[in-house]
Amino acid sequence: MLRLKDKVAIVTGGGRGIGRDISLAYAREGAHVVVSDIDPNTAKTTSDDIKKLGQKSIDCQTDVSKAADINAMIEKTIKEYGRVDILVNNAMRIVPGKLEELPEAAWDTTMNIGLKGTFLASQAAAKHMIQQKSGCIVNISSIAGLFPYNWAGSYSVVKAGIIMLTKLQAMEWAPYGIRSNAITPGYIRTPGTEGMYGDPVIFEGRRKGVPMGRVGSGDDITGVAIFLASDDSQYTTGSVVGADGGQAVGYFLSVPGRRFSGGSVE
C-alpha cells in the first residue's frame, strides 16, 4: 500500500542531496512532487526522474529567501494540482566562519535561506492547508540545532530556530488539521558533502563520533520523512525526530573531528 498515494508534495532544495532523496522517496510512495530548488538544472533533473517513476512532477526555480519566489512556487503548485498536502522545508546554505570573523552578509545568507525561507514557505503553504483543513509540514533541522556546531557561522542558530518554529507551527495550526514536525539529521554523506567525506581522516573522525559506528546516507532520512508525511504519524505534531545514529545522546560531543570542515553537515 502506497502511504502517500496522490498526495501533492513540495520539497524545497529538492534538486540534490537529502532534498532529492526525499523527493524520489515520496514519489515511490505515490506522491506527486513539486521539486523546488535555486538551481533550475538539478530541479529539472530530479523532476524528470520522478516522472520516470510514473508520478507527476513539476520543477520550480526558487530562492526561498524571497517572498515573491515562494508565492510563485505555491501558485504554480495550486494551478497544476489544485492543492498542497505536504511541504518539506529542506533548502539550506552554509557560509562557514568563526563568529569573531563572520561577515554580516555571511550570517544573513544562512539565516535568510534556512530560517526565513522555512517561515515564508510554511506561511504560504499553510494558507491553502488551512482552507483544506489538512496538511503536513516537515522541517529539516539538524543535530546542530540541538548542540552548537562551531565554525559554521549561523548554521546552528538557524537549525535551532527551525526546531522552535516547528513547535510554534504545530501549536497554532493544529486546529486546522495541519501537523508540523522536524527531523534532525546527524552526519549524512551526500553528493554535496563528498568533498568533506572524501577525506579519509575527516570521514573516520566523524564515523567514530556516531554511536552506531557509521556515517548516514539519504536513505536514513527518507524513511523518517515518509513517516512524518503519512497517516502513520497522524497523532504526531510538534515533534523533533532524530536521524543521527545516536549522536543526540551526547556521545559525539567528546569526540574530536566534529567541527565544521567544509560542505554541509547534511
MIDOSE-1310 file (N, C-alpha, C; in nm, 2 decimals, decimal comma, always signed):
residues 266
mlrl	+0,08/-0,12/+0,00/+0,00/+0,00/+0,00/+0,09/+0,13/+0,00; +0,06/+0,22/-0,09/+0,14/+0,34/-0,10/+0,09/+0,44/+0,00; +0,18/+0,48/+0,09/+0,15/+0,57/+0,20/+0,12/+0,71/+0,17; +0,16/+0,76/+0,05/+0,14/+0,90/+0,01/+0,06/+0,90/-0,13
kdkv	-0,02/+0,81/-0,15/-0,09/+0,80/-0,28/-0,17/+0,93/-0,31; -0,13/+0,99/-0,43/-0,20/+1,11/-0,48/-0,19/+1,23/-0,40; -0,10/+1,23/-0,30/-0,07/+1,35/-0,22/+0,02/+1,44/-0,31; +0,00/+1,57/-0,29/+0,08/+1,67/-0,36/+0,19/+1,73/-0,26
aivt	+0,31/+1,71/-0,29/+0,42/+1,75/-0,20/+0,51/+1,85/-0,27; +0,56/+1,95/-0,19/+0,66/+2,04/-0,23/+0,78/+2,01/-0,15; +0,90/+2,00/-0,22/+1,02/+1,98/-0,15/+1,12/+2,10/-0,19; +1,15/+2,19/-0,09/+1,25/+2,29/-0,12/+1,39/+2,24/-0,11
gggr	+1,48/+2,29/-0,19/+1,61/+2,23/-0,20/+1,60/+2,09/-0,25; +1,50/+2,06/-0,33/+1,47/+1,92/-0,37/+1,55/+1,87/-0,49; +1,64/+1,95/-0,54/+1,71/+1,90/-0,66/+1,83/+1,81/-0,63; +1,88/+1,82/-0,51/+2,00/+1,74/-0,48/+2,01/+1,70/-0,33
gigr	+2,10/+1,61/-0,30/+2,12/+1,57/-0,16/+2,00/+1,51/-0,10; +1,98/+1,55/+0,03/+1,87/+1,50/+0,11/+1,73/+1,54/+0,04; +1,73/+1,66/-0,01/+1,60/+1,70/-0,08/+1,57/+1,61/-0,20; +1,66/+1,58/-0,28/+1,64/+1,49/-0,39/+1,60/+1,35/-0,34
disl	+1,66/+1,30/-0,24/+1,63/+1,17/-0,19/+1,49/+1,17/-0,13; +1,44/+1,27/-0,07/+1,31/+1,28/-0,02/+1,21/+1,29/-0,13; +1,24/+1,37/-0,23/+1,15/+1,39/-0,35/+1,13/+1,25/-0,42; +1,23/+1,18/-0,44/+1,22/+1,05/-0,51/+1,15/+0,95/-0,41
ayar	+1,18/+0,95/-0,29/+1,11/+0,86/-0,19/+0,96/+0,88/-0,19; +0,92/+1,01/-0,18/+0,78/+1,05/-0,18/+0,71/+1,00/-0,31; +0,78/+1,01/-0,42/+0,72/+0,96/-0,55/+0,70/+0,81/-0,55; +0,80/+0,74/-0,49/+0,78/+0,60/-0,48/+0,67/+0,56/-0,39
egah	+0,63/+0,65/-0,30/+0,51/+0,62/-0,22/+0,38/+0,68/-0,27; +0,39/+0,72/-0,40/+0,27/+0,76/-0,47/+0,24/+0,91/-0,47; +0,33/+0,99/-0,42/+0,30/+1,14/-0,42/+0,34/+1,20/-0,56; +0,28/+1,31/-0,59/+0,31/+1,40/-0,70/+0,40/+1,51/-0,64
vvvs	+0,52/+1,54/-0,69/+0,61/+1,62/-0,62/+0,65/+1,74/-0,70; +0,65/+1,86/-0,64/+0,70/+1,98/-0,69/+0,84/+1,99/-0,64; +0,94/+1,99/-0,73/+1,08/+2,00/-0,69/+1,12/+2,14/-0,70; +1,15/+2,20/-0,59/+1,19/+2,34/-0,58/+1,33/+2,35/-0,55
didp	+1,41/+2,43/-0,63/+1,55/+2,44/-0,60/+1,60/+2,57/-0,66; +1,70/+2,63/-0,61/+1,75/+2,76/-0,66/+1,83/+2,73/-0,79; +1,87/+2,60/-0,81/+1,94/+2,56/-0,93/+1,83/+2,49/-1,02; +1,80/+2,56/-1,13/+1,69/+2,50/-1,22/+1,73/+2,37/-1,28
ntak	+1,86/+2,35/-1,30/+1,91/+2,22/-1,37/+1,89/+2,10/-1,28; +1,92/+2,11/-1,15/+1,91/+2,00/-1,06/+1,76/+1,98/-1,04; +1,68/+2,08/-1,03/+1,54/+2,07/-1,01/+1,47/+1,99/-1,12; +1,51/+2,03/-1,24/+1,45/+1,96/-1,36/+1,50/+1,81/-1,37
ttsd	+1,62/+1,79/-1,34/+1,67/+1,65/-1,34/+1,59/+1,56/-1,24; +1,58/+1,61/-1,12/+1,50/+1,53/-1,02/+1,36/+1,52/-1,06; +1,30/+1,63/-1,11/+1,16/+1,62/-1,16/+1,14/+1,52/-1,27; +1,24/+1,51/-1,37/+1,23/+1,42/-1,47/+1,24/+1,27/-1,42
dikk	+1,33/+1,26/-1,32/+1,34/+1,12/-1,26/+1,22/+1,08/-1,19; +1,15/+1,17/-1,13/+1,02/+1,14/-1,07/+0,92/+1,09/-1,17; +0,91/+1,16/-1,29/+0,82/+1,12/-1,39/+0,85/+0,98/-1,44; +0,98/+0,94/-1,44/+1,02/+0,81/-1,49/+0,96/+0,70/-1,39
lgqk	+0,93/+0,74/-1,27/+0,88/+0,65/-1,17/+0,72/+0,64/-1,18; +0,67/+0,72/-1,28/+0,53/+0,71/-1,31/+0,44/+0,81/-1,23; +0,51/+0,91/-1,16/+0,44/+1,01/-1,09/+0,44/+1,14/-1,16; +0,35/+1,23/-1,13/+0,35/+1,37/-1,18/+0,45/+1,45/-1,11
sidc	+0,51/+1,55/-1,18/+0,61/+1,63/-1,11/+0,63/+1,76/-1,20; +0,65/+1,87/-1,13/+0,70/+1,99/-1,20/+0,82/+2,04/-1,12; +0,91/+2,11/-1,19/+1,02/+2,17/-1,13/+1,00/+2,32/-1,12; +1,06/+2,38/-1,02/+1,04/+2,52/-0,99/+1,16/+2,59/-0,94
qtdv	+1,22/+2,68/-1,01/+1,34/+2,75/-0,96/+1,29/+2,85/-0,86; +1,35/+2,84/-0,74/+1,30/+2,92/-0,62/+1,42/+2,96/-0,53; +1,42/+3,09/-0,50/+1,51/+3,14/-0,40/+1,42/+3,16/-0,28; +1,43/+3,07/-0,18/+1,33/+3,06/-0,07/+1,35/+3,18/+0,02
skaa	+1,45/+3,26/+0,01/+1,47/+3,38/+0,09/+1,39/+3,50/+0,04; +1,32/+3,48/-0,08/+1,24/+3,58/-0,14/+1,09/+3,55/-0,14; +1,01/+3,63/-0,08/+0,87/+3,60/-0,07/+0,81/+3,59/-0,21; +0,85/+3,67/-0,30/+0,79/+3,66/-0,44/+0,82/+3,52/-0,50
dina	+0,94/+3,47/-0,48/+0,97/+3,34/-0,54/+0,88/+3,23/-0,47; +0,87/+3,24/-0,34/+0,79/+3,14/-0,26/+0,64/+3,15/-0,31; +0,59/+3,27/-0,32/+0,45/+3,28/-0,37/+0,43/+3,22/-0,51; +0,53/+3,25/-0,59/+0,52/+3,19/-0,73/+0,52/+3,04/-0,73
miek	+0,60/+2,98/-0,64/+0,61/+2,84/-0,62/+0,47/+2,78/-0,58; +0,41/+2,84/-0,48/+0,28/+2,79/-0,43/+0,18/+2,81/-0,54; +0,18/+2,92/-0,60/+0,08/+2,95/-0,71/+0,09/+2,85/-0,82; +0,21/+2,81/-0,86/+0,24/+2,72/-0,96/+0,18/+2,58/-0,92
tike	+0,20/+2,55/-0,79/+0,16/+2,42/-0,74/+0,00/+2,41/-0,74; -0,06/+2,52/-0,69/-0,21/+2,52/-0,69/-0,27/+2,52/-0,83; -0,20/+2,59/-0,92/-0,25/+2,59/-1,06/-0,24/+2,45/-1,12; -0,14/+2,38/-1,09/-0,11/+2,25/-1,15/-0,19/+2,14/-1,09
ygrv	-0,20/+2,14/-0,95/-0,26/+2,03/-0,88/-0,39/+2,07/-0,80; -0,41/+2,19/-0,78/-0,53/+2,24/-0,70/-0,52/+2,23/-0,55; -0,40/+2,18/-0,50/-0,39/+2,17/-0,36/-0,24/+2,15/-0,32; -0,21/+2,16/-0,20/-0,08/+2,12/-0,15/-0,10/+2,05/-0,01
dilv	-0,05/+1,93/-0,01/-0,07/+1,84/+0,11/+0,05/+1,83/+0,20; +0,17/+1,84/+0,14/+0,29/+1,82/+0,21/+0,39/+1,93/+0,17; +0,46/+1,99/+0,27/+0,57/+2,08/+0,24/+0,69/+2,03/+0,32; +0,80/+2,01/+0,25/+0,93/+1,98/+0,31/+1,02/+2,10/+0,30
nnam	+1,05/+2,16/+0,41/+1,15/+2,27/+0,41/+1,29/+2,22/+0,43; +1,36/+2,21/+0,32/+1,49/+2,15/+0,32/+1,60/+2,25/+0,27; +1,56/+2,35/+0,20/+1,66/+2,44/+0,14/+1,76/+2,50/+0,24; +1,88/+2,50/+0,22/+1,98/+2,55/+0,31/+2,11/+2,58/+0,25
rivp	+2,18/+2,68/+0,30/+2,31/+2,71/+0,25/+2,40/+2,76/+0,37; +2,51/+2,69/+0,39/+2,60/+2,73/+0,50/+2,71/+2,82/+0,45; +2,73/+2,93/+0,52/+2,85/+3,01/+0,49/+2,94/+3,00/+0,62; +3,04/+2,92/+0,61/+3,12/+2,89/+0,74/+3,20/+3,01/+0,78
gkle	+3,24/+3,00/+0,90/+3,33/+3,11/+0,96/+3,33/+3,11/+1,11; +3,44/+3,16/+1,17/+3,44/+3,18/+1,31/+3,35/+3,30/+1,35; +3,29/+3,29/+1,46/+3,19/+3,40/+1,50/+3,26/+3,54/+1,50; +3,39/+3,54/+1,55/+3,45/+3,67/+1,57/+3,50/+3,73/+1,44
elpe	+3,49/+3,65/+1,33/+3,54/+3,69/+1,20/+3,42/+3,70/+1,10; +3,31/+3,64/+1,13/+3,20/+3,62/+1,04/+3,14/+3,75/+0,99; +3,14/+3,78/+0,85/+3,08/+3,90/+0,80/+2,93/+3,90/+0,82; +2,87/+4,01/+0,83/+2,73/+4,02/+0,85/+2,65/+3,96/+0,73
aawd	+2,70/+3,97/+0,61/+2,64/+3,91/+0,49/+2,64/+3,76/+0,50; +2,74/+3,70/+0,56/+2,75/+3,56/+0,57/+2,65/+3,51/+0,67; +2,63/+3,58/+0,78/+2,53/+3,55/+0,88/+2,39/+3,55/+0,82; +2,37/+3,66/+0,74/+2,24/+3,68/+0,68/+2,20/+3,58/+0,58
ttmn	+2,30/+3,54/+0,50/+2,27/+3,44/+0,39/+2,22/+3,31/+0,45; +2,28/+3,25/+0,55/+2,24/+3,13/+0,61/+2,10/+3,15/+0,68; +2,09/+3,26/+0,75/+1,97/+3,29/+0,82/+1,85/+3,31/+0,73; +1,87/+3,38/+0,62/+1,76/+3,41/+0,53/+1,71/+3,29/+0,45
iglk	+1,81/+3,20/+0,41/+1,77/+3,08/+0,33/+1,71/+2,98/+0,43; +1,78/+2,95/+0,54/+1,74/+2,85/+0,63/+1,62/+2,87/+0,71; +1,62/+2,99/+0,79/+1,51/+3,01/+0,88/+1,40/+3,10/+0,82; +1,44/+3,21/+0,76/+1,34/+3,29/+0,69/+1,27/+3,22/+0,58
gtfl	+1,35/+3,14/+0,50/+1,29/+3,06/+0,40/+1,19/+2,96/+0,45; +1,22/+2,89/+0,56/+1,13/+2,80/+0,62/+1,00/+2,86/+0,66; +1,01/+2,98/+0,72/+0,89/+3,06/+0,76/+0,81/+3,10/+0,64; +0,87/+3,16/+0,54/+0,80/+3,21/+0,43/+0,72/+3,09/+0,35
asqa	+0,79/+2,98/+0,33/+0,73/+2,87/+0,26/+0,62/+2,81/+0,34; +0,64/+2,80/+0,47/+0,54/+2,74/+0,56/+0,41/+2,83/+0,56; +0,44/+2,96/+0,57/+0,33/+3,05/+0,58/+0,24/+3,05/+0,45; +0,31/+3,05/+0,34/+0,24/+3,05/+0,21/+0,16/+2,92/+0,19
aakh	+0,22/+2,81/+0,22/+0,16/+2,68/+0,21/+0,04/+2,66/+0,31; +0,06/+2,71/+0,43/-0,04/+2,70/+0,53/-0,17/+2,77/+0,50; -0,16/+2,88/+0,42/-0,28/+2,95/+0,39/-0,38/+2,86/+0,31; -0,32/+2,77/+0,23/-0,40/+2,68/+0,15/-0,44/+2,56/+0,23
miqq	-0,35/+2,51/+0,32/-0,37/+2,40/+0,40/-0,49/+2,43/+0,50; -0,49/+2,56/+0,55/-0,60/+2,60/+0,64/-0,73/+2,59/+0,57; -0,74/+2,63/+0,45/-0,86/+2,62/+0,37/-0,90/+2,47/+0,35; -0,80/+2,39/+0,33/-0,83/+2,25/+0,31/-0,86/+2,18/+0,44
ksgc	-0,82/+2,24/+0,55/-0,83/+2,18/+0,68/-0,75/+2,05/+0,69; -0,64/+2,05/+0,63/-0,54/+1,94/+0,63/-0,41/+1,98/+0,57; -0,30/+1,92/+0,62/-0,17/+1,94/+0,56/-0,06/+1,90/+0,66; +0,06/+1,88/+0,60/+0,17/+1,83/+0,68/+0,30/+1,91/+0,64
ivni	+0,37/+1,95/+0,74/+0,49/+2,02/+0,72/+0,60/+1,94/+0,78; +0,71/+1,92/+0,71/+0,83/+1,85/+0,76/+0,95/+1,95/+0,74; +1,00/+1,99/+0,85/+1,11/+2,08/+0,85/+1,24/+2,01/+0,88; +1,34/+2,03/+0,79/+1,47/+1,96/+0,81/+1,56/+2,05/+0,89
ssia	+1,58/+2,01/+1,02/+1,67/+2,08/+1,11/+1,80/+2,01/+1,11; +1,86/+1,99/+1,22/+1,99/+1,92/+1,22/+2,03/+1,90/+1,37; +2,12/+1,80/+1,39/+2,17/+1,78/+1,52/+2,24/+1,91/+1,57; +2,28/+1,99/+1,47/+2,34/+2,12/+1,51/+2,24/+2,22/+1,57
glfp	+2,11/+2,19/+1,56/+2,01/+2,27/+1,62/+1,99/+2,23/+1,77; +2,05/+2,12/+1,81/+2,05/+2,07/+1,95/+2,18/+2,10/+2,02; +2,29/+2,10/+1,95/+2,42/+2,12/+2,01/+2,49/+2,22/+1,92; +2,57/+2,32/+1,97/+2,64/+2,41/+1,88/+2,74/+2,35/+1,79
ynwa	+2,74/+2,39/+1,67/+2,83/+2,34/+1,57/+2,93/+2,45/+1,53; +3,05/+2,44/+1,58/+3,14/+2,55/+1,57/+3,20/+2,57/+1,43; +3,24/+2,69/+1,40/+3,30/+2,74/+1,28/+3,20/+2,72/+1,16; +3,07/+2,72/+1,19/+2,97/+2,70/+1,08/+2,88/+2,83/+1,07
gsys	+2,93/+2,94/+1,12/+2,86/+3,06/+1,11/+2,73/+3,06/+1,19; +2,62/+3,10/+1,12/+2,49/+3,10/+1,19/+2,41/+2,97/+1,18; +2,48/+2,86/+1,13/+2,41/+2,74/+1,10/+2,33/+2,68/+1,22; +2,40/+2,67/+1,33/+2,34/+2,61/+1,45/+2,22/+2,70/+1,50
vvka	+2,24/+2,83/+1,49/+2,13/+2,92/+1,53/+2,01/+2,90/+1,44; +2,03/+2,89/+1,31/+1,92/+2,87/+1,22/+1,85/+2,73/+1,25; +1,93/+2,63/+1,26/+1,87/+2,50/+1,28/+1,79/+2,49/+1,42; +1,84/+2,56/+1,52/+1,77/+2,57/+1,65/+1,64/+2,64/+1,63
giim	+1,65/+2,75/+1,55/+1,53/+2,83/+1,52/+1,42/+2,75/+1,45; +1,47/+2,66/+1,36/+1,37/+2,58/+1,29/+1,30/+2,49/+1,38; +1,37/+2,44/+1,48/+1,30/+2,35/+1,58/+1,19/+2,43/+1,65; +1,22/+2,55/+1,70/+1,12/+2,62/+1,77/+1,01/+2,67/+1,68
ltkl	+1,04/+2,70/+1,55/+0,94/+2,74/+1,45/+0,84/+2,62/+1,43; +0,90/+2,50/+1,43/+0,82/+2,38/+1,41/+0,72/+2,36/+1,52; +0,76/+2,39/+1,65/+0,67/+2,37/+1,76/+0,56/+2,48/+1,76; +0,60/+2,60/+1,71/+0,50/+2,71/+1,70/+0,40/+2,68/+1,60
qame	+0,44/+2,63/+1,48/+0,35/+2,59/+1,38/+0,26/+2,48/+1,42; +0,31/+2,39/+1,50/+0,23/+2,28/+1,55/+0,12/+2,33/+1,64; +0,15/+2,42/+1,72/+0,06/+2,48/+1,82/-0,05/+2,56/+1,75; -0,01/+2,65/+1,66/-0,10/+2,74/+1,60/-0,19/+2,68/+1,50
wapy	-0,14/+2,58/+1,43/-0,21/+2,53/+1,31/-0,28/+2,39/+1,34; -0,26/+2,34/+1,45/-0,33/+2,21/+1,48/-0,48/+2,22/+1,47; -0,54/+2,33/+1,51/-0,69/+2,33/+1,49/-0,74/+2,33/+1,35; -0,65/+2,35/+1,26/-0,68/+2,34/+1,11/-0,65/+2,21/+1,05
girs	-0,61/+2,11/+1,13/-0,57/+1,98/+1,08/-0,43/+1,98/+1,02; -0,35/+2,07/+1,05/-0,21/+2,08/+1,00/-0,11/+2,03/+1,10; -0,03/+1,94/+1,06/+0,08/+1,88/+1,15/+0,21/+1,94/+1,11; +0,30/+1,97/+1,20/+0,43/+2,01/+1,17/+0,53/+1,94/+1,26
nait	+0,63/+1,88/+1,20/+0,74/+1,81/+1,27/+0,87/+1,84/+1,21; +0,98/+1,81/+1,29/+1,11/+1,84/+1,24/+1,20/+1,71/+1,25; +1,29/+1,70/+1,15/+1,39/+1,59/+1,15/+1,53/+1,66/+1,18; +1,60/+1,59/+1,27/+1,74/+1,64/+1,30/+1,84/+1,54/+1,25
pgyi	+1,89/+1,55/+1,13/+1,99/+1,46/+1,08/+2,12/+1,48/+1,15; +2,20/+1,37/+1,16/+2,33/+1,38/+1,21/+2,43/+1,39/+1,09; +2,54/+1,31/+1,10/+2,64/+1,31/+0,99/+2,58/+1,23/+0,87; +2,55/+1,30/+0,76/+2,49/+1,24/+0,64/+2,58/+1,26/+0,52
rtpg	+2,62/+1,16/+0,45/+2,70/+1,17/+0,33/+2,61/+1,18/+0,21; +2,63/+1,30/+0,14/+2,55/+1,32/+0,02/+2,65/+1,37/-0,09; +2,61/+1,39/-0,21/+2,70/+1,44/-0,31/+2,75/+1,58/-0,28; +2,67/+1,66/-0,20/+2,71/+1,79/-0,17/+2,82/+1,79/-0,06
tegm	+2,83/+1,68/+0,02/+2,93/+1,68/+0,13/+3,05/+1,58/+0,09; +3,05/+1,54/-0,03/+3,15/+1,44/-0,07/+3,29/+1,50/-0,06; +3,30/+1,63/-0,08/+3,43/+1,70/-0,07/+3,49/+1,68/+0,07; +3,40/+1,68/+0,17/+3,44/+1,66/+0,30/+3,46/+1,51/+0,34
ygdp	+3,36/+1,43/+0,31/+3,37/+1,29/+0,35/+3,46/+1,21/+0,26; +3,50/+1,27/+0,15/+3,60/+1,20/+0,07/+3,74/+1,20/+0,13; +3,76/+1,29/+0,23/+3,88/+1,29/+0,30/+3,88/+1,18/+0,41; +3,96/+1,08/+0,40/+3,95/+0,97/+0,49/+3,97/+1,00/+0,64
vife	+4,05/+1,11/+0,66/+4,07/+1,15/+0,80/+3,95/+1,21/+0,86; +3,88/+1,30/+0,79/+3,76/+1,36/+0,83/+3,65/+1,25/+0,84; +3,64/+1,16/+0,74/+3,54/+1,06/+0,74/+3,55/+0,97/+0,87; +3,67/+0,93/+0,89/+3,69/+0,84/+1,01/+3,67/+0,90/+1,14
grrk	+3,71/+1,03/+1,15/+3,68/+1,11/+1,27/+3,53/+1,12/+1,30; +3,46/+1,14/+1,19/+3,31/+1,16/+1,21/+3,25/+1,02/+1,23; +3,29/+0,92/+1,17/+3,23/+0,79/+1,19/+3,25/+0,75/+1,33; +3,36/+0,77/+1,39/+3,39/+0,74/+1,53/+3,30/+0,82/+1,62
gvpm	+3,25/+0,93/+1,58/+3,16/+1,01/+1,66/+3,02/+0,97/+1,66; +2,99/+0,87/+1,59/+2,85/+0,82/+1,58/+2,84/+0,69/+1,66; +2,76/+0,68/+1,76/+2,74/+0,56/+1,84/+2,71/+0,43/+1,76; +2,64/+0,45/+1,65/+2,61/+0,33/+1,57/+2,72/+0,29/+1,48
grvg	+2,83/+0,37/+1,48/+2,95/+0,34/+1,41/+2,95/+0,36/+1,26; +2,86/+0,44/+1,21/+2,87/+0,47/+1,06/+2,81/+0,61/+1,03; +2,86/+0,67/+0,92/+2,80/+0,79/+0,87/+2,68/+0,76/+0,79; +2,57/+0,84/+0,81/+2,44/+0,81/+0,75/+2,44/+0,85/+0,60
sgdd	+2,33/+0,80/+0,54/+2,30/+0,83/+0,40/+2,16/+0,89/+0,38; +2,13/+0,93/+0,26/+1,99/+0,99/+0,24/+1,88/+0,89/+0,28; +1,91/+0,76/+0,26/+1,81/+0,66/+0,30/+1,78/+0,66/+0,44; +1,87/+0,71/+0,53/+1,85/+0,71/+0,67/+1,75/+0,83/+0,71
itgv	+1,73/+0,92/+0,61/+1,64/+1,03/+0,64/+1,51/+1,01/+0,57; +1,50/+0,95/+0,46/+1,38/+0,94/+0,38/+1,27/+0,86/+0,45; +1,31/+0,76/+0,53/+1,21/+0,68/+0,60/+1,14/+0,76/+0,70; +1,21/+0,84/+0,77/+1,15/+0,93/+0,87/+1,06/+1,04/+0,80
aifl	+1,11/+1,09/+0,69/+1,03/+1,19/+0,62/+0,90/+1,13/+0,56; +0,90/+1,01/+0,52/+0,78/+0,94/+0,48/+0,68/+0,92/+0,59; +0,74/+0,87/+0,70/+0,65/+0,85/+0,82/+0,58/+0,98/+0,86; +0,66/+1,09/+0,87/+0,60/+1,22/+0,92/+0,50/+1,28/+0,82
asdd	+0,51/+1,24/+0,70/+0,42/+1,29/+0,60/+0,30/+1,21/+0,58; +0,30/+1,09/+0,64/+0,19/+0,99/+0,61/+0,09/+0,98/+0,73; -0,01/+0,91/+0,71/-0,11/+0,89/+0,82/-0,05/+0,80/+0,93; +0,06/+0,74/+0,91/+0,12/+0,66/+1,02/+0,16/+0,75/+1,14
sqyt	+0,17/+0,88/+1,11/+0,20/+0,98/+1,22/+0,09/+1,07/+1,24; -0,03/+1,03/+1,22/-0,15/+1,12/+1,23/-0,17/+1,19/+1,36; -0,11/+1,13/+1,47/-0,13/+1,19/+1,60/+0,01/+1,25/+1,65; +0,09/+1,28/+1,55/+0,23/+1,33/+1,59/+0,24/+1,47/+1,53
tgsv	+0,26/+1,57/+1,62/+0,29/+1,71/+1,57/+0,37/+1,78/+1,68; +0,46/+1,87/+1,63/+0,55/+1,94/+1,72/+0,66/+1,86/+1,77; +0,69/+1,74/+1,70/+0,79/+1,65/+1,75/+0,92/+1,68/+1,67; +1,03/+1,65/+1,74/+1,17/+1,66/+1,68/+1,22/+1,52/+1,67
vgad	+1,23/+1,46/+1,55/+1,27/+1,32/+1,53/+1,42/+1,31/+1,49; +1,50/+1,25/+1,57/+1,64/+1,23/+1,54/+1,66/+1,13/+1,43; +1,76/+1,15/+1,34/+1,81/+1,05/+1,25/+1,96/+1,07/+1,24; +2,02/+1,03/+1,35/+2,16/+1,06/+1,37/+2,25/+0,95/+1,42
ggqa	+2,20/+0,83/+1,42/+2,28/+0,72/+1,47/+2,31/+0,72/+1,61; +2,24/+0,80/+1,69/+2,26/+0,80/+1,83/+2,34/+0,92/+1,88; +2,37/+1,01/+1,79/+2,46/+1,13/+1,83/+2,39/+1,22/+1,93; +2,26/+1,23/+1,93/+2,20/+1,32/+2,02/+2,21/+1,28/+2,17
vgyf	+2,25/+1,16/+2,20/+2,27/+1,12/+2,34/+2,39/+1,19/+2,40; +2,46/+1,27/+2,31/+2,57/+1,35/+2,36/+2,71/+1,29/+2,35; +2,71/+1,16/+2,30/+2,84/+1,09/+2,29/+2,93/+1,17/+2,19; +2,88/+1,22/+2,08/+2,97/+1,28/+1,98/+3,04/+1,40/+2,03
lsvp	+2,99/+1,47/+2,14/+3,04/+1,59/+2,19/+3,18/+1,57/+2,24; +3,22/+1,46/+2,28/+3,35/+1,43/+2,33/+3,45/+1,38/+2,23; +3,40/+1,36/+2,11/+3,49/+1,30/+2,00/+3,55/+1,41/+1,91; +3,68/+1,41/+1,89/+3,74/+1,51/+1,80/+3,69/+1,49/+1,66
grrf	+3,70/+1,60/+1,59/+3,66/+1,60/+1,45/+3,52/+1,64/+1,42; +3,45/+1,69/+1,51/+3,31/+1,72/+1,49/+3,29/+1,87/+1,44; +3,40/+1,94/+1,44/+3,38/+2,08/+1,39/+3,36/+2,08/+1,24; +3,31/+2,20/+1,19/+3,27/+2,21/+1,05/+3,40/+2,21/+0,97
sggs	+3,40/+2,13/+0,86/+3,52/+2,12/+0,78/+3,49/+2,14/+0,63; +3,39/+2,22/+0,60/+3,35/+2,25/+0,46/+3,23/+2,16/+0,42; +3,15/+2,21/+0,33/+3,03/+2,14/+0,29/+2,92/+2,16/+0,39; +2,83/+2,06/+0,40/+2,72/+2,07/+0,49/+2,72/+1,95/+0,58
ve	+2,67/+1,97/+0,70/+2,66/+1,85/+0,79/+2,55/+1,76/+0,74; +2,47/+1,80/+0,65/+2,36/+1,71/+0,60/+2,41/+1,66/+0,46
